Amino acid sequence: MFSLFVVYHKTVYDDFYQTISEDNKKYIKFYGVKDKIENLPSIYEYELSVYNKNLQELQYNESSAFYHIYKNKLYTDLSYIGFAQYDMIINNETINTINSQIAETPTIFASFFAIEESKLALHGSLNLIVEPITFFGSILNNYNHFFSKDYKKDDIMKAPFIMCNTFVIPVVMYEKYMGWLSSYFTHDIDVEELNKIRSINYGFLDTRENTLNRGHLIEVCSAVFLAIEIIEGAKLQYIDIQHDHNARL
């Protein structure tokens, strides 16, 4: 059994799910981090028993779903858990592919990838991995320290990077991820590294405020963690999810 949490802050596009059969709709769970949408069955973050309002105030945006779903144990009846941003178009084939393979080898299901050899495919937070290596290095060093590993940048660059915080993974992998990631929601990275990044904008800073975009931070953490899981033997399976960039306008 799996659930795909569609995470939004103010808008959901009904036509993005119109091809999904009634039976397959049971796998989709709408999850709101800010505004309430009338007549849309949703889990609202601020109504959960464990809720940290500071995460929205610190602009974690949709990424705060990782933390609150984990802390409130909203996945205990699942074998796989998935996340998709609100501007993703999901269809029956997406659901059927996942259902047909979740009983096999531990699998990461995803649609959006970026690798160093294809820099033109990189955009948004993933530029941070290739260009300002200081930030990527900070995350990787933290990962190595937490898991007692010794991965280098060149090791990670051999694996695809999963983008947009849109993927489906085994629950045991999610718990492993959150065991590490939870600290990022309460402790910012080293101040010296942050100051290096603030000197130049690579899509990571909110240029209107010149502040750290913590939502992008979690996207990079996800990409690094899942890349290492693939290196360590997890199967990677493509699923058909389309990204409507215009929905963010």
N, C-alpha and C positions, 0 to 999 in steps of 0.2 A: 504494500500500500504506500502511496506517496501523495503528497500535497504540493502544489505549486502556489506559493504566496505571491500574488501580484501586488506590489507595493506602490502606493501612490501618496501624494501629499494634498492634491486638490481636485484632480480630474481622472476619470476613467472613461475610455472610449468604447462604447458598447459594440460598435462594428468591428473591433479588433478580435472579438470572440464569437462572432455570429456564425461561423462555420463549425463550431464545436457542437457535437451532439449533446442531447440532454443528459445522456448517461455519462459522458465524459466531463460534463461541467462540474460534477461532484469533486473532481480533482483540483479545481481552481478555488483558491481562497483569497478574497480581496482583503487587503490590509492597509488601513489608513494611518499615516503618521501625523497628520495635521487636521485638515478640514473634514467635516462629516458630509457625506453625500446621502441625501434622502432617498429612501426606497432601494438602497443598494446594501444587501447583506454583507457586512464587513466586520472584521476585527478592528477595533480602534485602539491604538496603542495607549492613549491616555486613559482608557477604561480598564486596563489590565491591573491586576493586583500588585505587580511589581512594575513601577513606572518611574523613570528618571527623566524629568522634564528638562534637565540641563542638556541632554543630548540634542534636542531640537534648538535650544538656545545657542548651542555651540555649532549649529549648522551641519550636523551629521545627516540631516535630511532622510532620504529613504534608507540609508545605511543603518539607522538606529533599529530597524526591524531585526537585524541579526541579533543584536543584544537582547531585545525584549522578548523575542520568540524563545531564545535560549533560557533566559532567566525565568520565564513563566512556564517553561516545559510544554510548549504547545505542539510538540512533535512526538510525544511518548508513544503514540499509537501508530507511528509511521516506521517504515524501513528506509525510505528515501524522503528527502526534503528538498524543495526547490524554491528559487527566488527569480522573479522577473520584474523589471521596471515597468511602469504604467504605459510606456510608449512602445511596448512589444506586441506584435501581432501573433497570436497563438492559434493553431488549428488542430484538427483531429489527428493528423499524422504525427504531430508533436507528442500528443498524449499516447497514441498507440505505440510509437517507438519506445517510449519510456516503459510502458507497461509490459512490452514484450521482452524486455531485457533486464529488468531490475532483479530477477532471480539468479542471474549469472554472476560472473566475476564482478567484484566491486567496480562500479562504472561512474564516470563523470559525464553527464550529458550537458552539452553546451553548443552554442551557435556562433559566437563571435570570438575571433582569434586574432592575435597580433604577434609577430615575431620580429626579431631584430633585422633579419634579412629583408623584411618588407616594411620599411619605415613609413612608406606612404600610407600604409594601412593603420598606422598608429594615430590616435587622436585623443583629445581629452587627457584624463589622468595617466593613460598608458605611455604618453610621451615621457613621463617622469622616469620610467624604467630605463630608457635608452639615452636620453639627453642629460639631465642633471643627475648623474649617478650618485651624488651624495645622498639623496633621499632614498633611492633604491638600496644603497648600501646600508643605510640605517635600518631599514626594515629587514634586510637579509641578516644583518648582524644580530638583530633582536631575535629573529627566528632561530638562528644557530645557537644562541645562548639558551633559549627556552627549551629547545628539543635536543640539545647536546649534539649538534651536527656541525659540519664544516664545509657547507656549500659555498662556492665562489660564484661571482657574477657569470663567468663563462659557462658554468654548469647549468645555471638557470636559463640562460639564453638559448639553450638547445631545445627547450620545451615550448609549446605554444602557450601564449598568455590569453586567458579567458577574460573577456571584457564585459563591462556594463553590469557587473553583479547579477548576471543572468545565467543560471546553471541549476542542475539537479544533481545531488550527491547523496551517498549513503548517510544515514543519521549518525553512524559511528564516526564518519569523517567530519561531519558538521560539529559534533561534540569535541573532536580533536582540534578543529579549527578555532572554535570558540574558547577552548581552554587557553589558547594563546591570544586570540584577538581581544578577549574581554579587557585586558589591560590597556589596549589602545583607546578604549572609550573613556578611560579615567585618567590616563597619563599621556600627555603629548610627547612627541619625540624630542630628542636632545635639543636644547635651545640653540646651541651653536649651529647645528644642522639647519634648524628652521631659519636662522638669520641668513645663512647662505642662500637658501631658496628664496627668501623674501627679496633678495637683491635682483631677481630676474623672474619674469612670469613665463612659466611653461604650461599654462592652463591649469595650474594647481591652486593658484591664489585667486580669491575674489577681487578682481581689480577695482571694483567699486569701493571696497572697504580696505583693500590691501590686507586681507586677513586670510588665514589658512582655510582652505576648503576641505573640511574633514570628511565630507562625503567622498571626495576623490581619494583621500587617504585610504579609506576602507576598500575602494576598488583596487588599488595597487596591492594592498595586503592580500585580498582574495586571489588576485592574479599570481602572486608569488607563491602563496600556499598551495594552490591547485597545480601550478607548474611542478612543484616538488612532488606532490602526490603522483603525478603522471610519471615523473622520473623514477619514482620508487615502485612503479608497477601498476598503478590504477589504469583501467581501460578508459579511453576517451571515445565517446560516441557523439557524432554530430546529430543535432535535432533541428527541425525547421521552425525557427522563430525569426520573424522579420522585425527590423527596427525602423519605426517611422520617426525619423528625426524631426519632421515638421510638427509632430505632436507636442514638441517642447516649446514651440514658438508662441 
